[in-house]
Amino acid sequence: MNIDEIIKKQRTFFISGATLPVKFRRAMLEGLYLSVKKHEKEIANALKADLGKSEYEGFMCETGLVLSEISYMLKNLNKFTSKRRVRTPLAQFPSSSYTLAVPYGNVLIMSPWNYPILLTLQPLVTAIAAGNTAVVKPSAYSPESSKVIEKIIKSCFPPEYVSVVLGGRRENAELLDKKFDFVFFTGSTSVGREVLRHTAETLTPAVLELGGKSPCIVDESAKIKLAAKRIVFGKFLNCGQTCVAPDYVLCDAKIKDELVSEICKEIKNQYTGEPLKNQSYGKIINEKHFDRILGLIDAEKTVFGGVSDRETLKISPTVMTDVKWDDPVMGQEIFGPVLPILTYDKFSDVFRLLADKPKPLALYLFTESKKRAEAVTSRISYGGGCINDTVIHLATSEMGFGGVGESGMGSYHGKVGFDTFSHIKSIVDKKTWLDLPIRYQPYKKGFYEKAVRFFLK
């Protein structure tokens, strides 16, 4: 089927009411769970081919999180789809009030290449739970993963319910020219702007999960060895190609040397002395991004790593010091295994230094000071993050995940995601056995006016 046929059939299917029963949604989620489990080995092989991910990392960071999200939705589906009673003002007596989550209809999910399984199937899980039909567009940059996604979805769902559209820019452009009821996009800020421009023309609600330069702040009270261990994990996971990876470190000048030393030691501990030969260390997605990342590395400021292999598209974990804010590496989201280290003289400088920067998707703070943690979390605008760790905040269904400002709009995961893919209707059920005349013309002074003022004070 071409795209127009897919959309037409999905609209017809949705209008029929077939997706609304909770029993249907539950069956679809259970089928997806079984299919993901069945294709687990194929998923691992695809992630290895596209991104060099080990089977362990592929399950920990993608497949396992998809299964976890499905389990969460199955457990909570009845609660999420139920009416939620709310208090009714006395002025509306006699009546009852409630909110009800209803699906948008036909949704478009556009996903990126860096976590192709997770960032395609996780929003799809939420869309299904909320009762929508869906067109899924995985990235052309991760072709093997896209093939497995198509195979999984075709094995679970009829195309009038969920369909996969493969291809590149032409297919992306064609999809964005169509009218959907909701669009969910994960990817770069530049493409996000284009998505929002298209959705604005049709007044289609959209969620954008973007990125940005996520800072990692380390103060002098931090436990340096533990901080280094957790920074290395978050930064070099998936070869640095993680939207919430620490983009750079901003640390107290007094501890810079110790922190850099511990980070370099920890890279050796986690990735061995020859990371390019480590089979569990990933690769850059393609040659275009490989060359872009290499162009950000300043050999004179590199104190660790900087080694690359064009044949395997691998770049070793790299640490740069004495970096300035106007250096090329600070001019864009790195999205690769390069970690610049910048410093501040006093902690209050952090707020000034970050005040005029675009709002990042994540922020990480390593400190033993509760006062500083409270100041950073309340005064600096960013999507989400961690205190004394990195990236793990996105691995829970109990909290929403999303950006703010330049790093995105809207959020998902768990109940927040269910609400994101739903329209929350507000409904007053007014009773018919009594009809107070207070609100009707002709308006009367005296008792009626006093009653209105009493009810609405």
Buried (B, 14 or more C-beta within 10 A) or exposed (E): EEBEEBBBBBBEBBEEEBBBEBEBBBEBBEBBBEBBEEBBEBBBBBBBBBBBBBBEBBBBBBBBBBBBBBBBBBEBBEEBBEBEEEEBEEBBEEEBBBEBBBBBBBBBBBBBBBBBBBBBBBBBBBBBBBBBBBBBBBBBBBBBBBBBBBBBBBEBBEBBBBBBBBBEEEBBEBBBEBEBBBBBBBBBBEBBEBBBEBBEEEEBBBBBBBBBBBBBBBBBBBBBBBBBBBBBBBBBBBBBBBBBBBBBBBBBEEBBEBBBBBBBBBBBEBBEEEBBEBEBBBBBBBEEBBEBBBEBBBEEBBBBBBBBEEEEBBBBBBBBBBBEEEBEBBEEBBBBBBBBBBBBEEBEBBEEBBEEBBBBBBBBBBBEBEEBBEBBBEEBBBBBBBBBBBBEBBBBBEBBBBBBBBBBBBBBBBBBBBBBBBBEEEEEEEEEEEEEEBEEEEEEEEEBEEEBEEBEE
